[in-house]
């Protein structure tokens, strides 16, 4: 995988279906930089960092989590700088870590072939909690590039965080447009609420967790059609 430049200030390390790896986003400010999502494992995170270094980009000082699911968070122990999650995301991570401590990793590895591929050869499953926790909404400016971080109601999970970069007209969605794992059933009410959120933000570019960038009209229509 190679790092792709999305806008003047945003880069994306692309998703990979084979190991269920999501897009990892990078936002470059004038003073410091932040990433969105921490990767499926330490190996995933370290590959992302090697691409940043090859492009002459400094490693992020802050990594924002879009939700608690493993493919977006289990690389947290390898993250450079601090991590940020909403309260509910951190609570779910704590609960899942406690379950693994009690039951071991077999139930986790049995959930999906792609998880087993990520953790083949006995690679350890390590779960850490976020360093910083927020509620509702917050604004961070790494320098000439304000970033809005906010919770939103969405059909995929009830701990969704969205990341808006208004100056770049970009909205980073994580997996929030999808249905519930593993059935992918879509709650029409929550899908409608998320569609309205996207409409209000009105970005030119929306970045889903496991797909290529799309325009907001496509995202909204897919949500209303139940195809998120």
PyMOL commands that set and color helices and strands:
alter all, ss='L'
color gray80, all
select helices_A, chain A and resi 42-54+70-73+76-78+87-103+106-109+113-118+120-122+166-168+188-201+216-224
alter helices_A, ss='H'
color red, helices_A
select strands_A, chain A and resi 3-5+10-13+24-28+33-36+62-64+82-86+132-134+137-141+146-151+161-165+170-174+205-208
alter strands_A, ss='S'
color yellow, strands_A
deselect
rebuild
show_as cartoon
